[in-house]
Structure formats: C-alpha cells, structure tokens
Amino acid sequence: MSDVLRLVLADDHEVTRTGFVALLAGHPQFEVVGQARDGQQAVALCEQLLPDIVILDIRMPVLNGLGAARLLQQRLPALKVVMFTMDDSPDHLEAAINAGAVGYLLKDASRDEVIAALQQVAAGGEALNSLVSTRLLRRMAERNVGGAAPMEHLTPRERQVLGLVATGMSNREIGAQLGITTGTAKAHVERVIGKLGAADRTQAAVRGIALGLVTQA
C-alpha cells in the first residue's frame, strides 16, 4: 500500500459525500479517488480503481452497502470495507461484520474519530463504534446464556426472496427476477418479515445476514 491511502466513497446523498470529502481535505494521508451513488456503482469503481479502503453507507438504492460489501469481499479480498452510517443498532453492526466490514463509523463521528478509524483500518486493525459494539457484545452474551429466540424455518423460496430483499430490490423487481407476480412477491416478503420477527424489510435483511441466511451467489 502506498503512503497515500486511496478511498472510494459510496452514499446516495451528495451532501454527505461532499461533506466527507471536505472532512478529509488537506490531510496528507488520504485521497478520495472515486464516489458512487449506490452499491453497484461502488463495486464497479472499486474493481476499476483498486482503492485501499471503500466507505459504504448501509442504506443505498440498487445494491445496499451490505450487499456491496459481500461482493467486494469475494472479488477484492484485500480491500478494507468501512461502513459509514446513521444506523446505531447492534443488528446492523453484526450484519456488517458478517458481510466483511472491518470498520463501522456513525455519521456523527468527529473528524479526529474518522481519521483515527481510517488509520487503524489501514494498519490492519478494526475500527468499530464502541457504543454499538458494547450493545452487540452484551446481546451476544445474553444469546449464549439464554439461547437464541425461536424462529420459524424459512422455505427455500423465502430464503431466495430474502436474498433479493437484502440487495435492495423492490417487490416488483423480485417478482420479475423470480418470474412471479408482484403480489406473490409481496406475500413472500411479508411472510419472511413475520418469520424473522422484523419490523420491516430492511430489518429483515439485516437479521437474515446476521443469521447467515443470506448468501451471495
């Protein structure tokens, strides 16, 4: 790795991207060499530019940050993935780790915190938000003591649908992908959400990834 760390930044909000670039402006160790509006663009840019670190928001259109991270882990295993998000739940942190992320930063982090985290990741370490990490560790300890909560079994079709939900597909897109109607796709998604005990499709995707139910083809 060169002295200057080359970064690709992916976030669907231009203001966030502009702010992050400004945050690193003038720092001799970092250079943002590419920006993407969604996970699919991020994957393509990383394959083209071969950066040292990619910074991904979790919630993005076309392909979300978790799906992008899993693809990049397979295609560019040396690339370091950092999540930069507003999501402070242990569900999202666990899913990000399972997707290959070595960094998890909240968007309210200070400039010093962001720079320190990127330096830590570049040096081969991990940089996980301490508050969210504490919540995750506490939950994992409780899980080990009390056992996992009972969960209904997902059928092969429901796992397939869950995988498509995890990439950010709408019901219409899932229907087109699987050759079923939008209504049937919606019914599958609703059953998956119910079986996982999730509040919505995003939480279902996160829990599916955290539980190892979502795999990248």
C-alpha positions in Angstrom: 0.0 0.0 0.0 1.3 3.5 -0.9 1.8 6.3 1.6 -1.4 7.9 0.4 -4.5 5.9 1.2 -6.9 5.8 -1.8 -10.5 5.8 -0.8 -13.8 5.1 -2.7 -16.9 6.7 -1.0 -20.4 5.4 -1.6 -23.5 7.2 -0.4 -26.7 8.1 -2.2 -26.7 11.6 -0.7 -24.5 14.1 -2.5 -24.3 16.4 0.5 -22.9 13.5 2.7 -20.3 12.7 0.1 -19.3 16.3 -0.3 -19.1 16.7 3.5 -16.9 13.6 3.8 -14.5 14.8 1.1 -14.3 18.2 2.8 -13.7 16.5 6.2 -10.6 14.8 4.7 -9.5 17.8 2.7 -5.9 18.7 3.3 -5.0 15.6 5.1 -1.8 14.2 3.5 -2.6 10.5 4.2 -6.0 10.3 2.4 -7.3 10.8 -1.2 -10.9 10.1 -2.3 -10.4 8.8 -5.8 -14.0 7.9 -6.6 -17.5 8.5 -5.5 -20.6 6.3 -6.0 -24.4 6.9 -5.5 -25.2 3.2 -4.9 -23.6 -0.1 -4.1 -23.5 -1.3 -7.6 -21.5 1.7 -8.7 -19.3 1.3 -5.7 -18.4 -2.3 -6.7 -17.7 -1.2 -10.3 -15.5 1.7 -9.1 -13.5 -0.5 -6.7 -12.8 -3.1 -9.4 -11.7 -0.3 -11.7 -9.7 1.9 -9.3 -8.5 -0.7 -6.7 -8.5 1.6 -3.7 -7.1 0.7 -0.3 -10.4 1.4 1.6 -14.1 1.6 0.5 -16.5 3.5 2.6 -20.1 2.4 2.3 -23.4 3.7 3.6 -25.7 0.8 4.5 -28.9 2.1 3.0 -28.4 2.7 -0.7 -30.5 2.0 -3.8 -29.9 -0.7 -6.4 -27.5 -2.6 -4.1 -27.2 -1.7 -0.5 -24.0 -1.4 1.5 -24.2 -4.9 2.9 -24.7 -6.5 -0.5 -21.8 -4.4 -1.9 -19.5 -5.4 1.0 -20.2 -9.1 0.4 -19.5 -8.8 -3.3 -16.3 -6.9 -2.7 -15.1 -9.4 -0.1 -15.3 -12.1 -2.7 -13.9 -10.1 -5.6 -11.3 -7.9 -3.9 -10.5 -9.7 -0.6 -7.6 -7.3 0.2 -9.9 -4.3 0.1 -10.8 -2.9 3.5 -14.5 -2.1 4.0 -15.8 0.6 6.3 -19.4 1.3 7.0 -20.3 5.0 7.5 -23.9 5.1 8.6 -26.6 6.6 10.8 -27.7 3.1 11.9 -26.6 2.5 15.5 -28.3 -0.8 16.1 -26.3 -4.0 17.0 -28.3 -5.8 14.3 -26.6 -3.6 11.6 -23.2 -3.9 13.2 -23.4 -7.7 13.3 -24.6 -7.8 9.7 -21.8 -5.5 8.6 -19.2 -7.7 10.3 -20.6 -10.8 8.7 -20.6 -9.0 5.3 -16.8 -8.4 5.7 -16.6 -4.9 7.2 -13.7 -4.1 9.4 -14.9 -0.6 10.3 -18.2 0.8 11.5 -18.5 4.5 11.9 -21.5 6.6 12.7 -22.1 9.8 10.7 -22.0 12.0 13.8 -18.3 11.0 14.4 -15.8 13.9 14.6 -13.1 14.5 12.1 -10.5 13.2 14.5 -12.5 10.0 15.1 -12.9 9.3 11.4 -9.2 9.9 10.7 -8.1 7.7 13.6 -10.5 4.9 12.5 -9.2 5.0 8.9 -5.6 4.9 10.1 -6.5 1.9 12.3 -8.1 0.1 9.5 -5.3 0.8 7.1 -2.8 -0.6 9.7 -4.7 -3.9 9.7 -6.9 -3.3 12.7 -10.7 -2.9 13.2 -12.5 0.3 14.0 -16.0 -0.4 15.3 -18.1 2.2 17.1 -17.6 1.5 20.8 -21.2 2.1 21.9 -22.7 -0.1 19.2 -20.0 -2.8 19.8 -20.8 -2.8 23.5 -24.5 -3.4 22.7 -23.7 -6.2 20.3 -21.3 -7.9 22.8 -24.0 -7.7 25.5 -26.6 -9.2 23.2 -24.3 -12.0 22.1 -23.6 -12.8 25.8 -27.3 -12.9 26.5 -27.8 -15.1 23.4 -25.2 -17.5 24.7 -26.8 -17.7 28.1 -30.4 -17.9 27.2 -30.2 -19.4 23.8 -31.5 -17.8 20.5 -35.1 -16.8 20.4 -37.2 -19.4 18.5 -37.6 -18.6 14.8 -39.8 -20.1 12.2 -38.0 -22.0 9.4 -37.7 -20.2 6.1 -38.6 -22.2 3.0 -36.0 -22.3 0.1 -38.2 -19.8 -1.8 -38.4 -17.5 1.2 -34.6 -17.6 1.6 -34.3 -16.7 -2.1 -36.7 -13.8 -1.6 -34.7 -12.7 1.5 -31.5 -12.6 -0.5 -33.1 -10.4 -3.1 -34.6 -8.1 -0.4 -31.0 -7.8 1.0 -29.8 -6.4 -2.3 -32.5 -3.6 -2.0 -34.9 -5.0 -4.7 -38.5 -3.8 -4.7 -41.4 -6.3 -4.7 -41.8 -5.6 -8.5 -38.1 -6.3 -9.1 -38.2 -9.5 -7.0 -41.3 -10.7 -9.0 -39.5 -10.0 -12.3 -36.4 -11.8 -11.1 -38.2 -14.9 -10.0 -40.9 -15.0 -12.7 -43.8 -14.4 -10.2 -46.3 -11.6 -9.8 -45.7 -8.5 -7.8 -48.5 -9.6 -5.4 -46.9 -13.0 -4.9 -43.5 -11.4 -4.3 -45.1 -9.1 -1.7 -46.7 -12.0 0.1 -43.4 -13.8 0.3 -41.7 -10.7 1.6 -44.4 -10.2 4.3 -44.0 -13.9 5.4 -40.2 -13.5 5.6 -40.6 -10.3 7.7 -43.0 -12.1 10.0 -40.9 -15.2 10.4 -37.8 -13.2 11.3 -39.7 -11.1 13.8 -38.6 -8.0 11.9 -40.3 -4.6 11.8 -39.7 -4.0 8.1 -37.9 -5.4 5.0 -34.6 -3.6 5.9 -34.6 -5.1 9.4 -35.4 -8.5 7.9 -32.5 -8.2 5.5 -30.1 -7.2 8.3 -31.3 -10.1 10.5 -31.0 -12.5 7.6 -27.4 -11.5 7.0 -26.6 -11.6 10.7 -28.0 -15.1 11.0 -26.2 -16.4 7.9 -29.4 -16.9 5.9 -28.3 -14.6 3.1 -25.5 -15.8 0.8 -24.1 -14.0 -2.2 -24.2 -16.1 -5.4 
